[in-house]
């Protein structure tokens, strides 16, 4: 690997989201010795960034885009050239477009990768038999249609739960302040396991070919390529591979698995 651009990670949009992305970069980099691993910088300022879903649902007037852009500029000042944001909901147009505009105003020269687009591209390029794609995500990502819009434009049938199921099952297993993933970064509660089973039962009953893990919290607790008999595509892993691709010009083909 001759090229070695510095990767920047906007972390702590989810207790372990940034660490999970960084670990995916390490695990997927085709390195044989320490010195062949990629240079990376992560900044984690959790108190600076308001919850993305709360903003999209109108529970706060503070757009997290401005603080995210500030962190990206800090990463650039530290030497980062390619940026990954470890949060799917931050790519909602109401947030993502403001980040891009703010970076332009600040004359930033970094390349900001788009996690949902990279994830959908991975399906199109590596899983050519897939036609019906399910999406598990936060209410913010769900309502913004981040994945649904891209997948529909690219000709896929998108399987999304009804709003009540989305809110009471998927959103709850991520956000519940008693047992949700965000509230328990050190383990997976029995309630979360039960809700996960309900979620994947829904996708199986609706003949879903593959399910996108469209929330980095799900990337923390689901580490396999198959759950309840359904193949999964992890958005954090696809972003990590895209960062590797742009940082060193090598995509880890040995880790690709076609469905």
Helices and strands as residue ranges (DSSP letters): E 7-10, H 17-28, G 34-36, E 40-43, G 46-48, H 52-56, H 65-77, E 82-85, G 88-91, H 93-105, E 111-112, H 115-126, E 132-136, H 139-144, H 146-153, E 157-159, H 163-165, I 166-170, H 171-175, H 190-205, E 210-213, H 216-221, E 226-227, E 230-234, H 235-248, G 253-255
